[in-house]
Amino acid sequence: MAVVALILELFVRVSRTDIKKLEPITGWRATVIKLIYKINLPPILSGYRVRVINSDFDYSYYLGKDYKRNQQLPKKASTIVSNHTSWLDSPVLIAAYHPGFCVNEESRSVPFLNTLIDCLNSVYIQRQGSPAQRKQMLEAICHRQQLGEKDPRFNQFVVFPEGTQSNGAYLGTFKKGGFASLQAVQPCVMKYNWNKVDPSWNCTPFAQHHVLVMSQFWLSTVDVHTLPTFMPNEFLFREHADKGAEKWEIYAWAVREVMAKFGGFKLT
């Protein structure tokens, strides 16, 4: 990623692209940035071929039998909600969607890394801290979601709602961040079809694990399943009121169950 960051930093300076403001990057600048990522991603992906698959799922159990006729979806869901299995997930999702991410606030001041982050319309959040800081984190995510729905030129951005990585067999409890605003989300399920080395990062040191994963060059694939946009409604909150004390909890429960059923994950 260091090479990508260096090239992006050079391009941003030469082209005078303002990436510090939370505004969509458009026109030829957006095209060049996407091309830089596309050219440099293959070695970062450690030989994995990314296959994006538009998949269907019937949400009628959660949203009612007439939900497709009654719902008013945004032109593009601002938020992608994905399972989190590996350190490879971020480059895989960049290859699939070119989205932004929720990134630790500390990264804002790291040279070159912040260029990688800002070129994707990412949002900085404070993951740990006081109740006031956690409230500020939720407000930052909600604000980014609202911007993305109002202006489809924004990149989508990814939320890993488990807040941690799993081994690919389980799906943990979803946290509040991506669901607090009750905005529509795009569920995404990643499935690694690995050959010799499990891409989930358990206890092997990162450097060793990276070398092992790269040793199976072009022998493995990762399927990125894009599910239909999920927009919560009053049917969901009324008929499944027992799933949570607050609306966001019911919403998170429904999306988690959809992803678990589709991906064949066990729930923890």
N, C-alpha and C positions, 0 to 999 in steps of 0.2 A: 504493500500500500504506500510505502515511502516514495516510490517512483511516481505513482499516480498523483500523490500530494504535491510533489515537486513540479510536475507538468502542469497541474491545475493552478498552482501558485503563479507560475510563469505566465500562463494564459490570462489569469485574472488581472495581473499587473499590466501586461501589454495591452489588453483589450479594455482596460479601465472598467471592468465589470464590478458593480457594487453588490457584494454578496453578504454584507453585514446587516443590511436592512431585511426584515422579513417580508420580502416581496417576491413575486414570481419572476424567474429568469426566463426571458422569452427570446424569440427570433433566432438569429444565427448563433448568438452566444449559448443558448440552451442546446442547440444542435451540436456545437463543438464540444461542450462539456459532456454530453451523452456519448459522443464518439470517443472521447478520451477514456471514459470508463469502459466502454465496450471493447476497445483495443487492448486495454491493460488487465481486464478481469480474468481471462483464461488461466494464467499462471497462479493468480490468487485463489481461484476456485479449486486448485490442487487436482485438476484433471476431471472434476465432475462436470458432466453435461447437464445443463438446466433445461427442463422441459416444462413449459407453462401450459396448463390444461384448464380450460374453462369447464367447470363441472356444475351439475345441477343438484338442487336439494329442495324438497318440498317443505316449506315452513308452516304449513297450515295447522299443525298441532300447536305451534307457538303463537301464530299470528291470526288464526281463523281461516276458514275455508275460502273466504272471498278476499284474502289479503292482497292478491295480485291486482285485483280490479280496483281496490280502494286505496292502496298506498300511493303516495306521491314521493317518489325517490328523487334525490338530487341528481344532477347530470353526472356527477362522479362522487363516489363516497370518498370523503377526505382521509379516512383512517383505515388502514389494513390491520386486522387483528390476526396474529399468527402464532402457532406453536413455536417453541424455542428448544432446539435440540443440540446445536453445535455452534462453535465459533465461526463456522462457514455460513451460518444463516444470513448474516448481513450481506456479504458479497453475492450470495445466491439471490436474495431479494432485490439487490441492485440490478443484477442481470435480468431479473424477471420484470420488475416494475419501475426501476429508477426512482425509488421513494426516498423520503427523508426518514429520520429516526428520532426517538426521544433519547437525548444524550446527557450525560452528567454535566452539570454546570462547570465543573473544573476543567472540562475539555475546551471551553471557550478561549482560554488563555494559552493553549498549547499550540505553538507555531506549526504550520502545515496541516496538522490534524484538524484544526478548526476550519481550514480551507476545504478539506474533504467533507466536513460536516455541513458547512454553510452552502456549498454548491448544490446540496440536495434539499434545500429548504427545510432543514431539520429544526428541532426545537430543543432548547436547553432547559433542563429541569434539575431541581435539587432533590435527590432521591431520599436522603435522610435529613432529619432535623426536627425542629420544633413544630407544633401544630400550625403555627402561622406559615412556616416554610412549606409544609405539606399542602396547605390551602393554596399557597402561591403556585405550587407545582400543578395542582389540578386546574387552576385558572389558566396557566400557560398552555396546557394541553387543550382545554376547552376553546381557548382563543384560536389556537392553530386549527382545530377542527372547523370552527366557524369560518375562518378565512378560506379554508379549502373548499367548503361548500358554496360560499359566495362567489369565489373566483376559481373555476376549474383549471386555470393556467398553473396554479400551484401544484407541485408534486404531491402525490399522496404521501402519507407518512405512516410508519409502522409502529405499532404498539405490541410488545410481547407481554400479554396480560398476566402470565404466570409470575413474572418478575424474577425468573431464574431459568436455568436450563434443566431439561429432563433427559432421560436415556432414549427417548423416541417411542417408548411403549406406554407412557403415562402422560396424563394432562393434569397439571396442578390447578389449585383454586385460582380463579381470576381476581385480580385486584381492581380497584375502583377507577384508575386513571382514564382508560379508554371509554368508559361507560357513563361517567358522571354527567356529561352534557346531554345524554340520551340522543346524540346524533347518530345517523346511520353509519354502519361499519361494513367493511368488506372482509368476511372471514376467509382465511387462507390456511391451507393445510399442506405442510411440506413433508414429503416422504422420501428418505434417502434409500436408494437401492445400492447398498455398498457391496463390494466384492470380497475384500480380505480384511479391511480395517474399519471398525465401527467409527463413524465421524463424531459421535457424541463424546464430549470431553469429560471423562469421569475423574480418574486419578493419575493418568499418565501426564508427565510434564509437557507443557505446551509445545516446546521445540521438538521433542521426540515424537509427539503425536502428529505434528505437522509433517515431519519427514515420512512417517509411516503412511499417512493418508496420501501423500504425493507419490508414494511408491506404486500405487495402483492406477497409474496415469491412463486416463481415457477408458477405464474398465467399469466405471460407475456412473450412475445418473441420479439426479434428484428431481422428483416430480413436484411441481408447485401447482397445487389445485386452487383455482380461483372460484370460490362459491358465490352465489348471488348475493347482492347487497341485502343486509338485514336491517330493517327499519322497525324499531319497537313501536307498538301501538297500545291502545287501551285494552284490547282483547288480551294481550299478553299480561298486562298488569292486573287485570281483573281475574282471569281464569287461572293464573299461576301465582296468585298473591301469597301462597304458602311457601314460595321459594326464596323469599327475602323480605326483610322489614322495610327496605327502601327500594325505589324503582330501579336504581342502578344495579342492585343485587339480583333482581329478577331478570333484568336484561343480560347481565353477565352470565347468570346460570343458563339462560337459553342458548346464547352463543357458544358457551363451553360445551353444552350437551350436543349441539349440532356438530361441532368440530370433532367431538369424541366419537359420535356415531359414524360420521363420514370417514374419519381416519382410523377407526378401530382402536382408539386409545382407551386404556383403563383410567378411571378417575381416582384421584388420590384425595 
